[in-house]
Amino acid sequence: MINILDQKLVNRIAAGEVIERPINVVKELVENAIDADAKHITIEVTDHLISVSDDGDGMTKEDLEKCVLRHATSKILNYEDLEKVNSFGFRGEALSSIAAVSQMTITTKFKGDIEGYELQIDGGVVTSLKPTACSQGVSVEIRDLFFNTPVRKKFLDINENERIVEFLEKFALGTNVAIRLKFKDWVVLDVYAQDPLDRISQVYGIELPKNLVKIEYENEDVKISGYVSKPSLVRKDKSMQALFVNGRLVENEEISLGLYEAYKSLLFVNKHPIVALNLEVSDVDVNVHPTKKIVKFTDSIKVTKAIYEAIRTAFREERLEFQVQDNVLVREFLPREIRTYPKEENKRFVREIQKSLSPQKVDDKKYNHFPEMKILGQIAKTFFLAETDEGLLIIDQHVVEERINYEKFMKQYMGNNVAVQDLIMPEVMELKASESMALKKNISKLKEYGFYVEEFGENTFRIIKVPVIFSKVKGSELLKDLMVDFKDTEREDIITRMSCKRSIKAGDTVSNFEMMNLIKELDKCDYPFTCPHGRPTIVKFPLSDLEKLFRRKGF
């Protein structure tokens, strides 16, 4: 028999979709305050209480009575309004959902009114409405969240407060409203600056802004602004990535894909940049998830491409001045174990995105990334020691040439002009049956990378042309390595593997003169401070640090 559920049960079920944990309460109430033009928002959290107060417009008595009803909202009237909604809230579900699973008190005074009102709700049932003395704005107190849904309450964990802090840290970077968070009597977060960089300092510490690159980018589809960290400043999680769409804090795979494509070949594996970016986009649907944290773009490829180009353009213009490449964060940025490494993107979608990315412009001017240096000599046939006016440099000979080879070949590949060389004696290679099948499927694709191969009998092939830049490497060895997952491997990874094979190895003898020429070539690279895997090319030891080590200064 089919039963019609009573309204009280319906409200509890609906609340479970919108309010999953305390962070959802904080998010909904803070966003309501922003929608009410608040200039200051204070959040207080204790063991059994969440309180959010603001100095916004407040509510009239009539609106106060309606605000806890399901689908009661001042933000939209019809479907057309939904298509162009600019406010954070618009469904009229947040307050009713919170009220259904808590004991709620709302105190408010509308701007211009003489007195305010207090509304009390217990598990979705209004128990009191009375006049009260209060200042303009709204104050919402939530007690005993999930008191009537014990299963949900049971699964809350000790990290709830950390989730609230992380959300508010990110949220504060997308607005100029003053935000204060208190845990009992402890002020955890106090952000009030108007300048975006100053707000970043207040959230993450004063050292961070000097390691950020400003992003300002606009095309006919999207406008992007904000800051991203230099490749040398990374984290092992994504907890310091704040992505906004039209001012709304979101999670979006298309934005993340563009972000990580832009950092590809600049970051070491499992490392993540620090990001605070806002995208202004007209063709976006914000009504695709109960908590509104996920948005959907009409043309996601254009968004991904814009993110990629915005960051890469900023990096080229910044020229990323010479700096220590140790990939270690200062103490203020010690990681919190909340996020995990992002899931693997759909490979076909990744390739589609990559095809749409425009080739990098070749800039022949000398960048002068590095200071004048004197090569002192090779260490363990792996590193070189160099001297500058500011201290010592340790240079990884393999990593340096790998970056040079990678950028040279990538520019040829992206420009569809890979320089090839005919082999005087074609190289014959015999393969296993599985290797032979893989090679046959990719003979035409290999031509894009400068390898011309033809069949020469059963499981036997001839290499007749190779890329000039990789002519010193035995073609059969390189091709066998490339054939491993070649079809599903992204172009950057293929070129990275080729560059690695071609480059000087640890154990190779290299003269000072050869090393100096490599440094000159590295100086012409767009991103000279890491290899394509993200390892540093050069590590700097400032003279001041050496003086401290030998107790000459600072003791």
MARDREN-199307 format. One record per residue (C-alpha): x, y, z; residue in one letter. Coordinates in pm, whole numbers, padded with zeros to 5 digits, always signed. Example, Ala and Ser with C-alpha at 12.3 -4.5 7.8 and 13.67 -1.06 7.14 Angstrom:
<dofis>
+01230-00450+00780A
+01367-00106+00714S
</dofis>
This chain:
<dofis>
+00000+00000+00000M
+00127+00345-00094I
+00117+00598+00191N
+00115+00977+00179I
+00382+01102+00417L
+00288+01371+00667D
+00445+01713+00621Q
+00666+01689+00929K
+00832+01372+00796L
+00862+01524+00449V
+01046+01823+00597N
+01291+01598+00782R
+01367+01401+00466I
+01417+01721+00268A
+01640+01861+00541A
+01868+01560+00506G
+01945+01657+00146E
+02030+02020+00219V
+02174+01996+00573I
+02417+01706+00593E
+02642+01840+00870R
+02714+02159+01071P
+02914+02316+00789I
+02596+02326+00578N
+02422+02526+00851V
+02706+02778+00861V
+02718+02802+00482K
+02344+02865+00441E
+02325+03124+00719L
+02637+03312+00605V
+02511+03321+00247E
+02173+03452+00368N
+02359+03730+00549A
+02547+03823+00231I
+02219+03831+00037D
+02085+04072+00301A
+02372+04317+00230D
+02548+04252+00559A
+02879+04428+00615K
+02981+04224+00921H
+02908+03859+01000I
+02996+03683+01325T
+02984+03306+01361I
+03008+03141+01703E
+03037+02766+01754V
+03025+02570+02081T
+02950+02207+02162D
+02573+02237+02111H
+02529+02581+01952L
+02586+02745+01615I
+02514+03117+01606S
+02535+03346+01301V
+02472+03720+01340S
+02481+03995+01078D
+02412+04366+01034D
+02220+04330+00709G
+01875+04461+00619D
+01692+04235+00864G
+01336+04106+00825M
+00991+04242+00893T
+00758+04051+01125K
+00567+03917+00824E
+00883+03790+00652D
+01007+03640+00977L
+00694+03427+01001E
+00734+03309+00641K
+01109+03248+00636C
+01093+02902+00794V
+00827+02775+00554L
+00947+02546+00274R
+01005+02718-00060H
+00951+03064+00088A
+01202+03306-00066T
+01243+03672-00153S
+01499+03596-00427K
+01284+03470-00717I
+00924+03480-00836L
+00921+03275-01155N
+01123+03046-01381Y
+01281+03340-01565E
+01424+03465-01235D
+01578+03122-01175L
+01761+03144-01507E
+01940+03465-01404K
+01963+03430-01026V
+02245+03634-00872N
+02182+03568-00503S
+02331+03283-00303F
+01994+03154-00188G
+01690+03117-00410F
+01507+02792-00332R
+01365+02885+00007G
+01482+02557+00158E
+01769+02646+00391A
+01594+02787+00698L
+01306+02540+00683S
+01553+02251+00654S
+01763+02373+00947I
+01452+02437+01156A
+01325+02083+01092A
+01628+01921+01258V
+01716+02165+01537S
+01593+02403+01800Q
+01615+02741+01631M
+01584+03099+01751T
+01577+03387+01502I
+01606+03745+01625T
+01573+04027+01373T
+01498+04393+01322K
+01424+04537+00980F
+01605+04855+00879K
+01407+05160+00990G
+01180+04968+01231D
+01157+05066+01596I
+01144+04717+01743E
+01254+04371+01646G
+01106+04023+01683Y
+01213+03683+01809E
+01090+03356+01657L
+01145+03018+01821Q
+01107+02686+01638I
+01145+02337+01781D
+01192+02060+01525G
+01009+02259+01258G
+00722+02367+01486V
+00687+02737+01576V
+00661+02769+01953T
+00693+03145+02005S
+00688+03480+01823L
+00731+03796+02029K
+00871+04151+02013P
+01224+04205+02140T
+01491+04472+02162A
+01776+04413+01916C
+01989+04589+01657S
+01926+04589+01281Q
+02005+04262+01109G
+01948+03895+01182V
+02080+03661+01449S
+02015+03288+01417V
+02092+03043+01698E
+02087+02671+01624I
+02086+02437+01923R
+02106+02058+01933D
+02141+02008+01559L
+01999+01670+01447F
+01845+01613+01792F
+01548+01442+01623N
+01755+01248+01367T
+01987+01044+01593P
+02137+00839+01309V
+02262+01155+01134R
+02393+01293+01463K
+02577+00968+01534K
+02785+00999+01219F
+02918+01349+01291L
+03291+01336+01363D
+03559+01537+01539I
+03655+01718+01218N
+03330+01918+01194E
+03495+02234+01330N
+03785+02199+01087E
+03538+02181+00799R
+03373+02502+00919I
+03710+02679+00941V
+03817+02563+00597E
+03488+02671+00440F
+03499+03018+00598L
+03866+03065+00504E
+03776+03005+00142K
+03448+03196+00154F
+03621+03502+00300A
+03842+03525-00010L
+03541+03576-00237G
+03378+03870-00061T
+03474+04198+00107N
+03236+04144+00400V
+03401+04126+00743A
+03384+03770+00878I
+03468+03663+01232R
+03462+03305+01359L
+03474+03216+01728K
+03497+02876+01895F
+03368+02951+02243K
+03591+03246+02346D
+03864+03180+02091W
+03869+03396+01777V
+03978+03151+01507V
+03931+03375+01204L
+03898+03752+01173D
+03893+03884+00817V
+03799+04247+00761Y
+04036+04391+00497A
+03894+04520+00168Q
+04197+04453-00052D
+04204+04091-00181P
+04574+04041-00103L
+04528+04175+00249D
+04240+03932+00300R
+04462+03646+00183I
+04721+03757+00441S
+04458+03762+00715Q
+04342+03413+00623V
+04668+03233+00541Y
+04947+03448+00685G
+05157+03745+00578I
+05418+03538+00391E
+05182+03396+00129L
+05109+03702-00093P
+05474+03740-00198K
+05452+03392-00353N
+05134+03454-00550L
+05078+03551-00913V
+04792+03785-00999K
+04542+03662-01256I
+04352+03908-01475E
+04206+03759-01789Y
+03903+03823-02007E
+03763+03697-02335N
+03417+03703-02491E
+03298+03413-02273D
+03452+03454-01930V
+03634+03697-01702K
+03882+03554-01451I
+04045+03734-01160S
+04232+03638-00845G
+04560+03481-00742Y
+04744+03151-00780V
+05066+03035-00617S
+05395+03012-00797K
+05487+02652-00882P
+05747+02661-00603S
+05477+02701-00336L
+05258+02393-00317V
+05065+02175-00074R
+04993+01807-00045K
+04617+01869-00039D
+04359+02101-00198K
+04247+02271+00123S
+04382+02609+00005M
+04199+02618-00328Q
+03904+02859-00339A
+03716+02857-00670L
+03428+03099-00726F
+03179+03130-01008V
+03003+03467-01010N
+03106+03506-00646G
+02971+03165-00543R
+03215+02918-00384L
+03193+02600-00592V
+03348+02266-00677E
+03386+02214-01051N
+03582+01955-01247E
+03614+02173-01557E
+03779+02453-01361I
+04007+02208-01180S
+04104+02047-01509L
+04210+02381-01659G
+04399+02462-01340L
+04601+02141-01333Y
+04663+02150-01708E
+04815+02497-01659A
+05045+02367-01386Y
+05133+02049-01576K
+05511+02005-01607S
+05554+02262-01328L
+05439+02064-01024L
+05582+01754-00865F
+05350+01454-00841V
+05071+01473-00581N
+05134+01843-00513K
+04867+02110-00540H
+04877+02487-00599P
+04717+02749-00377I
+04432+02919-00561V
+04179+03199-00510A
+04000+03260-00841L
+03665+03404-00943N
+03507+03339-01282L
+03238+03567-01417E
+03031+03356-01658V
+02682+03415-01793S
+02595+03067-01920D
+02598+02870-01596V
+02339+02663-01409D
+02364+02684-01028V
+02053+02475-00963N
+02203+02127-01009V
+02286+02022-00651H
+02096+02041-00320P
+02378+02236-00152T
+02445+02450-00463K
+02818+02380-00442K
+02827+02227-00792I
+02757+02431-01105V
+02721+02332-01469K
+02850+02535-01764F
+02681+02547-02103T
+03023+02524-02271D
+03263+02365-02024S
+03550+02335-02275I
+03562+02714-02317K
+03582+02755-01939V
+03862+02501-01906T
+04053+02663-02190K
+04012+03009-02036A
+04147+02893-01699I
+04446+02732-01869Y
+04526+03039-02079E
+04473+03281-01789A
+04726+03105-01567I
+04983+03029-01837R
+04968+03388-01963T
+05019+03522-01611A
+05316+03291-01555F
+05482+03407-01877R
+05427+03773-01794E
+05543+03726-01435E
+05860+03553-01559R
+05870+03387-01216L
+06181+03547-01069E
+06468+03334-00946F
+06386+03172-00614Q
+06466+02875-00393V
+06299+02565-00536Q
+06248+02345-00232D
+05872+02286-00247N
+05851+02329+00130V
+05583+02550+00286L
+05657+02795+00561V
+05524+02708+00903R
+05205+02908+00864E
+05091+02674+00587F
+05126+02335+00758L
+04867+02107+00594P
+04540+01996+00745R
+04437+01644+00647E
+04094+01713+00503I
+04114+01685+00127R
+04238+01398-00086T
+04405+01395-00423Y
+04154+01473-00699P
+04005+01177-00878K
+04137+01090-01223E
+03960+01285-01494E
+03795+01115-01787N
+04083+01068-02032K
+03880+01124-02345R
+03755+01456-02204F
+04112+01551-02111V
+04231+01488-02466R
+03941+01692-02603E
+04038+01980-02376I
+04403+01954-02477Q
+04317+01972-02846K
+04136+02300-02783S
+04426+02463-02600L
+04608+02713-02817S
+04982+02661-02873P
+05220+02866-02660Q
+05368+03165-02836K
+05741+03144-02895V
+05912+03444-02742D
+06272+03487-02861D
+06370+03763-02620K
+06610+03683-02340K
+06431+03658-02008Y
+06732+03681-01774N
+06569+03456-01517H
+06902+03385-01353F
+07172+03607-01201P
+07526+03615-01337E
+07698+03299-01219M
+08034+03125-01226K
+08035+02748-01272I
+08268+02597-01010L
+08248+02232-01112G
+08063+01902-01123Q
+07968+01706-00811I
+07931+01326-00821A
+07872+01348-01198K
+07515+01454-01115T
+07512+01813-00992F
+07698+02134-01067F
+07804+02395-00815L
+07786+02760-00918A
+07858+03090-00745E
+07665+03417-00764T
+07692+03746-00576D
+07413+03624-00347E
+07545+03277-00262G
+07574+02927-00405L
+07362+02738-00656L
+07332+02361-00690I
+07221+02259-01039I
+07081+01919-01139D
+07233+01846-01482Q
+06964+01595-01590H
+06671+01811-01479V
+06810+02120-01655V
+06843+01951-01994E
+06509+01773-01949E
+06331+02109-01916R
+06515+02246-02221I
+06430+01944-02437N
+06071+01943-02318Y
+06003+02306-02409E
+06187+02290-02741K
+05997+01985-02855F
+05662+02100-02713M
+05683+02421-02917K
+05758+02222-03232Q
+05474+01981-03160Y
+05218+02252-03082M
+05320+02437-03399G
+05283+02122-03612N
+05643+02161-03732N
+05838+01883-03562V
+06182+01877-03725A
+06269+01524-03841V
+06587+01359-03962Q
+06624+01072-04209D
+06828+00786-04072L
+07115+00694-04304I
+07064+00335-04195M
+06701+00265-04096P
+06686+00103-03755E
+06520-00239-03751V
+06344-00357-03439M
+06172-00682-03350E
+05884-00671-03105L
+05670-00908-02905K
+05325-00973-03052A
+05155-00742-02800S
+05408-00464-02867E
+05366-00514-03241S
+04987-00476-03217M
+05024-00156-03015A
+05272-00009-03262L
+05058-00093-03568K
+04763+00091-03415K
+04971+00404-03355N
+05198+00431-03662I
+05012+00736-03795S
+04994+00897-03451K
+05368+00856-03403L
+05429+01076-03709K
+05291+01370-03508E
+05585+01318-03273Y
+05838+01287-03558G
+05873+00908-03572F
+05826+00752-03915Y
+05790+00376-03887V
+05701+00109-04143E
+05631-00262-04119E
+05923-00485-04220F
+05793-00837-04170G
+05605-01021-03897E
+05644-00829-03569N
+05934-00640-03730T
+05948-00268-03809F
+06189-00014-03957R
+06240+00333-03814I
+06323+00560-04109I
+06287+00908-03953K
+06319+01044-03599V
+06278+01389-03440P
+06599+01588-03476V
+06598+01683-03109I
+06594+01314-03008F
+06828+01182-03279S
+07096+01092-03022K
+06864+00839-02857V
+06825+00493-03003K
+06483+00505-03166G
+06383+00149-03080S
+06444+00202-02708E
+06242+00523-02709L
+05953+00373-02906L
+05930+00064-02684K
+05905+00291-02383D
+05641+00509-02550L
+05427+00212-02653M
+05340+00143-02289V
+04987+00288-02260D
+05062+00519-02557F
+04697+00544-02664K
+04579+00659-02321D
+04879+00875-02237T
+04841+01253-02253E
+05069+01446-02487R
+05260+01621-02205E
+05344+01285-02050D
+05459+01145-02385I
+05685+01443-02448I
+05808+01430-02089T
+05912+01067-02131R
+06086+01150-02459M
+06267+01445-02300S
+06377+01236-02004C
+06526+00967-02230K
+06713+01226-02438R
+06867+01420-02150S
+07202+01396-01972I
+07192+01134-01698K
+07336+01116-01350A
+07681+00966-01397G
+07754+01149-01724D
+08063+01368-01733T
+07979+01726-01833V
+08230+02009-01869S
+08189+02352-01711N
+08160+02501-02061F
+07880+02259-02155E
+07698+02334-01831M
+07719+02708-01889M
+07566+02663-02234N
+07285+02458-02081L
+07215+02737-01832I
+07193+02985-02121K
+06943+02755-02294E
+06749+02710-01970L
+06729+03088-01934D
+06532+03098-02262K
+06267+02858-02130C
+05925+02986-02029D
+05928+02784-01705Y
+06293+02720-01618P
+06266+02640-01248F
+06137+02282-01266T
+06163+01981-01491C
+05840+01852-01651P
+05794+01624-01349H
+05808+01923-01114G
+06155+01865-00968R
+06365+02180-00915P
+06635+02259-01169T
+06835+02480-00935I
+06844+02515-00557V
+06975+02837-00410K
+07176+02867-00088F
+07185+03239+00002P
+07507+03378+00143L
+07315+03481+00455S
+07223+03117+00522D
+07583+03006+00476L
+07696+03272+00723E
+07445+03139+00976K
+07561+02781+00920L
+07917+02882+01003F
+07796+03104+01290R
+07927+03422+01131R
+07597+03610+01161K
+07263+03566+01333G
+07402+03410+01654F
</dofis>
